[in-house]
Amino acid sequence: MNRPIGFLDSGVGGLTVVKEAMRQLPNESIIYIGDNARCPYGPRSVEEIVTFTNQMVDFLLTKDIKLLVIACNTATAVALDEIKQRVSIPVIGVIQPGARAGNKYTKNGKIGVLGTEGTIKSGVYLDNLLQKNKDLDIISLACPAFVPLVESQQYDTPLAKKIVAETLAPIKNKGLDTVILGCTHYPLLRETVQKILGQSVKLIDSGQETISDVSILLDYNDIAKMSDDPSPKVRQFYTTGSPELFKNIADDWLAEPIEVSRVTIDTLEKIQRQMEEG
């Protein structure tokens, strides 16, 4: 089936999930929207995050997607259950796969969770981890400066190294053997995080784990696009912010040129109203 998979995020972070989708599922068509104009979501209220996320969902539904990936930890934490209830296609978030991987890889039961203020405040990683193993020792750390670093394309700068080192100082010598990158923006800072925490610490990229689950969902629902399907692949990327800045980061991270279109907040609100009116 050549209908696309839809991806949404508060900004460019979900591109880390798309990159893994392009590697694991090369036949699939992809449509992505990043809400860069209203990023970051971490400090926002639950009501705002739910509203903004639902607007992006409605936009993607107009593109006839067959499966939805909420490639944003903050949006997953506060809006996943509601969205699952209101749409008729399979929906997956990034938190449960990341938590499952953290539980799988830890050897000493000491796990760190890095996330936005919203994700950490929700306690959703803590809940998912402890449901599988109540004996885990978990340290959660909000990293509010990380997303702005990535969104401003400063993820590979001396400033980034300084901010990451200062932010991670409270967990550096706590004996953690596994750390979950609980925001899809954070893999763009992965090398810096790894150097600061040390090579012995296993970093979990929730995006990689999520796409493994997406592959299973595609097969289970019999909606995967097969390699012998001659129809062309679609690659469409949208942002509510600057297409130029988005494209610079996307070209660098995905290692292939893409086209980016801008969609205005007014357009998202109009689509949402139309959906509500039926």
C-alpha positions, 0 to 999 in steps of 0.5 A, a space after each residue: 500500500 503506497 499511502 504515506 506514513 505521517 510524522 509530526 514533531 514540535 520542530 526538527 527533532 522528529 527528523 531523527 525518527 524519519 532518518 531511521 524510517 528511511 533506513 529501515 523502511 526504504 520503500 515507504 512514503 513519508 509526510 512530515 510536519 514540524 511545528 517550528 514556529 511554536 517550538 519548544 513544546 516542553 515549557 508549554 501547558 498541556 492544553 496548548 500541546 494537545 491543541 497544537 498536536 491535534 492541529 498537526 494530526 488533522 493536517 496529516 489526515 488530509 494527506 491520506 496517511 495510513 499510519 501516524 507517528 507522533 515523533 515528539 516525546 512531549 506530544 506523546 506524553 500528553 496527547 497520544 491516548 486522546 489521538 488514538 481514540 479519535 483517529 481510525 489509523 494506527 498511531 504510535 508514539 516514541 515513549 513506550 519503545 524507548 522505555 522498553 529498550 532502556 529496560 532491555 539494555 540496562 545491566 545494573 538497573 540504573 537508568 537516566 532519562 533526559 527529556 523536556 520539562 513537559 516530558 519529565 513532569 509527566 512522569 510517563 517514562 518513569 511509569 513505563 519503566 517501573 511497570 516492567 521492573 519495579 526495582 529500577 533506579 531511575 534518575 530523570 533530568 529535564 534539559 530545557 536548553 537542548 531543543 533550542 540548541 538544535 532548532 537554532 542549528 547550534 548542536 555541533 558548536 562549542 556553546 553546545 558542548 558547554 551547555 550539555 556538560 553543565 546540564 548533565 553534571 548532576 547525573 555524570 557520576 551516579 553510576 548510570 549504565 543506560 540513558 534514554 534520550 527522551 526527546 527526538 531532538 537529542 540524538 543530534 547532540 548524541 556525540 556530545 552527550 556520549 563524550 560527557 557521560 562516557 563510552 560505557 553508558 548505553 544511549 537509547 535513541 527512542 526513534 530507532 526503537 519506534 521505527 522497529 515497532 512501526 515495521 511490526 505495525 505495518 506488517 500486522 495491519 497488512 499496509 506495508 509497501 512492498 519492494 515490487 510496488 512500482 508506484 513512486 515514493 513520496 517525500 514531503 516535508 512541512 514546517 510552520 517556521 522557516 523552510 530555509 532553516 529547516 532544510 539546512 538541518 534536514 539536509 545535514 541530518 538526513 544526508 540527502 536534499 529535500 524540499 520543504 514547504 511552509 504551512 501557516 498556523 492559520 492554515 492548521 487552525 482552518 483545517 482543524 475547524 473543518 475537521 470539527 465541523 465534519 
